[in-house]
Amino acid sequence: MNFDLLPLECLRPGEWAEVRDVSGEPDWIGRLAELGVRIGVRIQMLRGGSPCLIQVGGGRLSLRGEQSVGVLVRPEGAV
């Protein structure tokens, strides 16, 4: 098990991370991929809470808590 992975909602504002897993309904996983949230992508938490606001590539995306819990990330600096 990878103990350095966290749900997206656990990131603090300003923190960068790499998406390591996306789980949920296949349609939702596909929609997130279309929006840029897929394995290997670097993201930044801009505002925590529900909804949270993240930076993905050149855009920003807002996700509610139940939407962000299926996104597992590895914070920068985690070994």
N, C-alpha and C positions, 0 to 999 in steps of 0.2 A: 504494500500500500504506500502511496505517496503522501507523506504527512506535510509536505510543503505546499500542497494544493488547498485553496480556499474557495468558498463560493464568492462570486463577484461582489455580492453585497457586503462582504467583510473588508473590502479595501477601504482605506482612508482617503479623503479628498487629497488630490495631488499625487497619489501613489500610482506608479506604473506597474503593469503586470503583463504576462503572456497568457493568452487563452490556451489551456491544455485539454479541456474536454467540454463538450456541449451535449446535454442530455435533455430528453423530453419527447414530445410528439414529433414525428418526422416532418410534418408541415412547418412546425415552429422552428426546428433546427434549420430547415431550408430557408425560412424567412430571415433568421438571424444571419445565416451565411450571405444572403443577398445584401444585407445591411452592413456586412463587413466583420461580423463577429463569428470567427471560425478558428479552429485549432491553428496555433502558430502566430496569430495576430497579436500585436502589441497594443494595449489599450491603457487609458489613463482615467482614473476616477476623478471626475470634476466636482460632483456633489453627491454625497451619500444619502441614504434614506430611501423612502419609497414615495415617488419614483426616484431612482438614482439617475445621474447624468454622467455619461462616459464619453470620452474622446476616442473615436475609432477612425484611423486614417485621417482624412481631412474633414470629417464630419462629427457631429455630436448625436448621441442617441440616448433617449430616456427609456428606462425599463422599470416596471413595478417589481416589488419584492418577489412575487411568485414567478416572474419571468427571469429574474437574474439568478435565482437559486440553482438553476440547472447549468449555469456557466461556471466552470471551475477554472481558476487562474493560478499562476505561479507568480507571486510578487517578485519584482526585481530585487536582487540581493539575497533571495532565498537560495540555499544550497541544495 
